[in-house]
Amino acid sequence: MRSLMFLLVLVIFCSLQMTSNANAKCCMEFTDVKIPVKQVKSYYWTSSDCPRRAIVFHTIKGKDICVDAETPWVSGHVAIVDQRTRV
């Protein structure tokens, strides 16, 4: 009886872990196009549970655009958006 109860708890725990990872928004594709910084309203980092960390730029038109965080122009855009939101 104890082993059955342990197995049930283990299955529930594993199910919860799989569900939490499924809810994480991850980027499967990245754009190579440099987005004009004036079009970027905000940004956020993807979850550390994702296969590749990325930055998602949210545009003034309401689109979410995934970009590789290692792309050279991205850090400049992030700095400008941060500066805009601080003021």
C-alpha positions, -999 to +999 in steps of 0.1 A: +000+000+000+028+024+008+046+018-025+014+025-043+009+057-024+046+067-031+041+059-068+010+081-069+028+110-053+057+106-077+034+106-107+016+138-095+049+155-089+062+147-123+030+159-139+033+192-122+069+196-134+059+189-170+030+213-167+051+242-154+076+239-182+048+238-208+035+271-196+069+288-202+069+309-233+099+300-254+111+312-287+115+285-314+125+309-341+145+342-341+143+371-364+175+383-382+160+416-391+170+446-370+139+461-354+138+500-354+142+509-317+114+535-320+090+505-327+100+488-295+076+494-266+090+469-241+108+436-238+112+406-216+135+376-212+122+341-219+122+316-191+155+299-181+136+266-187+136+273-224+162+255-246+176+289-257+173+321-237+161+350-258+147+385-256+112+392-268+106+427-280+070+439-277+063+465-305+039+495-304+018+475-329+013+447-303+036+421-319+061+400-299+093+394-318+119+369-306+156+378-310+187+360-299+202+379-269+237+375-284+228+395-315+250+427-314+223+453-317+200+438-291+219+452-260+217+487-274+179+484-279+175+470-243+195+499-229+174+525-248+141+509-237+153+507-201+163+544-202+129+553-217+110+534-190+130+549-161+121+585-170 
